[in-house]
Amino acid sequence: MVYTQRLINTELPALGQCLASAYEVIELLQDKAGNKTLPNYLKPLAPGQSVEEIQNYADEIIAKSSDVVVLGTGGSSLGAQALVSLKEKRFNHNHHMPRIHFPDNLGPYTMDALLAELDLSRTHFLVISKSGNTAETLAQLMACMAAYRDLNAGQSLSEAFTIIVQPGNSTLRRLANRWRLPILDHDAEIGGRYSILSNVGLLPAALAGLDVAAVREGANSVLQDALQSKEACEVPAVLGAAAIYHTEQKNGGNINVMMPYDCRLEMFARWHQQLWAESVGKQSKGTTPVRALGPVDQHSQLQLYLDGPNDKYYTFISSDTGGAGPVIDAMLASDPSLGYMAGRTVGDLVAAEVRATIEALTNHGRPIRHLKIKELDERRLGGLIMHFILETVIGAHLYGVNAFDQPAVEEGKKLTLQYMEWGRRQL
């Protein structure tokens, strides 16, 4: 088992019809698996994207790069960041691997600072946009192309840029063709926020040194468990989606809090936040995803969770940290008030805090579920990814909305282009 899930303050009989409705998604997927028509975001390997091909391409970039800049936003970046964060390179950079940068939030000063910091002669730019028309990504691309050209006169842009974009006519593909930049196809059948297990997420992960085959294996393990299940209670994603939906419908719990107790899962919670918000939040329906990080947010949000309105559903993710990390020297902890720390590890303290936080919320009657893994590695991270993909699709089904579109977002994109054009005419 990749992980375990425990529901707290939620009785299975109370979920009733929610469970049956939630399991309809799994039954549909079981039929599709039998007919070999599973949607691409659930297939073990998307067409033309074998793990070997992804790893080989990554190795070519690694051999010549000190830095890799991933240009993309939303689903074109968050999934990759969720995977790459497993390496926690802020504190443990392997100098044989390139540093990975994600300037996913467009800002003029951020871009200036990043380009000034990089050795552009040894930097590779990975540009990701499914549509090929994302304004922020196109602006970043052209800024990086100009900076590279100015500092590497005579060098071909094709040596420093790789494009991931879906087939068809788009601005990004036209730019890539004009400047002869290598193109990898973004699967047209996979939406950006669901693309984490395709080359969109796995190529940056391979560039960071992750075992991408293990990521896929863990995801596929969770998928196969669901496809081979006989009833709703056998599928953790069904239970999770049903519990969240039931809490909102019956008790007004319209906020969905995810709180992992591991810094390496901070970006995972951000990825999930987009996944749930864009997939479920439609037609005045859905719940608001909120991310927190333990233990730090015990000191910023826990007061609200314990003593504020009971309008939330809580998801905790933790691993077995007992005995891990630095040992607290008994001599340094000789003060009587520190006796409980003497000879213990940092991991022991984190484990105690997870247990205490869940118990305190339980005592306050808060609805909770706790996902626990033995240790965080590529296989288990892949399993968590598949769990929350399935849970999100099931959640959308319960709310009666399309999990795979985001129609309201398009209005803002159109207005942005109008305002840019208006500003150009005023010059």
Secondary structure in CASP SS format (residue, H / E / C, confidence):
PFRMAT SS
TARGET T0000
AUTHOR 0000-0000-0000
METHOD secondary structure of the structure
MODEL  1
M C 1.00
V C 1.00
Y C 1.00
T E 1.00
Q E 1.00
R E 1.00
L E 1.00
I E 1.00
N C 1.00
T C 1.00
E C 1.00
L H 1.00
P H 1.00
A H 1.00
L H 1.00
G C 1.00
Q H 1.00
C H 1.00
L H 1.00
A H 1.00
S H 1.00
A H 1.00
Y H 1.00
E H 1.00
V H 1.00
I H 1.00
E H 1.00
L H 1.00
L H 1.00
Q H 1.00
D H 1.00
K H 1.00
A H 1.00
G H 1.00
N C 1.00
K C 1.00
T C 1.00
L C 1.00
P C 1.00
N H 1.00
Y H 1.00
L H 1.00
K C 1.00
P C 1.00
L C 1.00
A C 1.00
P C 1.00
G C 1.00
Q C 1.00
S C 1.00
V H 1.00
E H 1.00
E H 1.00
I H 1.00
Q H 1.00
N H 1.00
Y H 1.00
A H 1.00
D H 1.00
E H 1.00
I H 1.00
I H 1.00
A H 1.00
K H 1.00
S C 1.00
S C 1.00
D E 1.00
V E 1.00
V E 1.00
V E 1.00
L E 1.00
G C 1.00
T C 1.00
G H 1.00
G H 1.00
S H 1.00
S C 1.00
L H 1.00
G H 1.00
A H 1.00
Q H 1.00
A H 1.00
L H 1.00
V H 1.00
S H 1.00
L H 1.00
K H 1.00
E C 1.00
K C 1.00
R C 1.00
F C 1.00
N C 1.00
H C 1.00
N C 1.00
H C 1.00
H C 1.00
M C 1.00
P C 1.00
R E 1.00
I E 1.00
H E 1.00
F C 1.00
P C 1.00
D C 1.00
N C 1.00
L C 1.00
G C 1.00
P H 1.00
Y H 1.00
T H 1.00
M H 1.00
D H 1.00
A H 1.00
L H 1.00
L H 1.00
A H 1.00
E H 1.00
L C 1.00
D C 1.00
L H 1.00
S H 1.00
R H 1.00
T E 1.00
H E 1.00
F E 1.00
L E 1.00
V E 1.00
I E 1.00
S C 1.00
K C 1.00
S C 1.00
G C 1.00
N C 1.00
T C 1.00
A H 1.00
E H 1.00
T H 1.00
L H 1.00
A H 1.00
Q H 1.00
L H 1.00
M H 1.00
A H 1.00
C H 1.00
M H 1.00
A H 1.00
A H 1.00
Y H 1.00
R H 1.00
D H 1.00
L H 1.00
N C 1.00
A C 1.00
G C 1.00
Q C 1.00
S C 1.00
L H 1.00
S H 1.00
E H 1.00
A C 1.00
F E 1.00
T E 1.00
I E 1.00
I E 1.00
V E 1.00
Q C 1.00
P C 1.00
G C 1.00
N C 1.00
S C 1.00
T H 1.00
L H 1.00
R H 1.00
R H 1.00
L H 1.00
A H 1.00
N H 1.00
R H 1.00
W C 1.00
R C 1.00
L C 1.00
P C 1.00
I E 1.00
L E 1.00
D E 1.00
H C 1.00
D C 1.00
A C 1.00
E C 1.00
I C 1.00
G C 1.00
G H 1.00
R H 1.00
Y H 1.00
S H 1.00
I H 1.00
L H 1.00
S C 1.00
N H 1.00
V H 1.00
G H 1.00
L H 1.00
L H 1.00
P H 1.00
A H 1.00
A H 1.00
L H 1.00
A C 1.00
G C 1.00
L C 1.00
D C 1.00
V H 1.00
A H 1.00
A H 1.00
V H 1.00
R H 1.00
E H 1.00
G H 1.00
A H 1.00
N H 1.00
S H 1.00
V H 1.00
L H 1.00
Q H 1.00
D H 1.00
A H 1.00
L H 1.00
Q C 1.00
S C 1.00
K C 1.00
E C 1.00
A H 1.00
C H 1.00
E H 1.00
V C 1.00
P H 1.00
A H 1.00
V H 1.00
L H 1.00
G H 1.00
A H 1.00
A H 1.00
A H 1.00
I H 1.00
Y H 1.00
H H 1.00
T H 1.00
E H 1.00
Q H 1.00
K H 1.00
N H 1.00
G C 1.00
G C 1.00
N C 1.00
I E 1.00
N E 1.00
V E 1.00
M E 1.00
M E 1.00
P E 1.00
Y C 1.00
D C 1.00
C H 1.00
R H 1.00
L H 1.00
E H 1.00
M H 1.00
F H 1.00
A H 1.00
R H 1.00
W H 1.00
H H 1.00
Q H 1.00
Q H 1.00
L H 1.00
W H 1.00
A H 1.00
E H 1.00
S H 1.00
V H 1.00
G C 1.00
K C 1.00
Q C 1.00
S C 1.00
K C 1.00
G C 1.00
T C 1.00
T E 1.00
P E 1.00
V E 1.00
R E 1.00
A C 1.00
L C 1.00
G C 1.00
P C 1.00
V H 1.00
D H 1.00
Q H 1.00
H H 1.00
S C 1.00
Q C 1.00
L H 1.00
Q H 1.00
L H 1.00
Y H 1.00
L H 1.00
D H 1.00
G C 1.00
P C 1.00
N C 1.00
D C 1.00
K E 1.00
Y E 1.00
Y E 1.00
T E 1.00
F E 1.00
I E 1.00
S E 1.00
S E 1.00
D C 1.00
T C 1.00
G C 1.00
G C 1.00
A C 1.00
G C 1.00
P C 1.00
V E 1.00
I C 1.00
D C 1.00
A C 1.00
M C 1.00
L C 1.00
A C 1.00
S C 1.00
D C 1.00
P H 1.00
S H 1.00
L H 1.00
G H 1.00
Y H 1.00
M H 1.00
A C 1.00
G C 1.00
R C 1.00
T E 1.00
V H 1.00
G H 1.00
D H 1.00
L H 1.00
V H 1.00
A H 1.00
A H 1.00
E H 1.00
V H 1.00
R H 1.00
A H 1.00
T H 1.00
I H 1.00
E H 1.00
A H 1.00
L H 1.00
T H 1.00
N H 1.00
H C 1.00
G C 1.00
R C 1.00
P C 1.00
I E 1.00
R E 1.00
H E 1.00
L E 1.00
K E 1.00
I E 1.00
K C 1.00
E C 1.00
L C 1.00
D C 1.00
E H 1.00
R H 1.00
R H 1.00
L H 1.00
G H 1.00
G H 1.00
L H 1.00
I H 1.00
M H 1.00
H H 1.00
F H 1.00
I H 1.00
L H 1.00
E H 1.00
T H 1.00
V H 1.00
I H 1.00
G H 1.00
A H 1.00
H H 1.00
L H 1.00
Y H 1.00
G C 1.00
V C 1.00
N C 1.00
A C 1.00
F C 1.00
D C 1.00
Q C 1.00
P C 1.00
A C 1.00
V H 1.00
E H 1.00
E H 1.00
G H 1.00
K H 1.00
K H 1.00
L H 1.00
T H 1.00
L H 1.00
Q H 1.00
Y H 1.00
M H 1.00
E H 1.00
W H 1.00
G H 1.00
R H 1.00
R H 1.00
Q H 1.00
L C 1.00
END
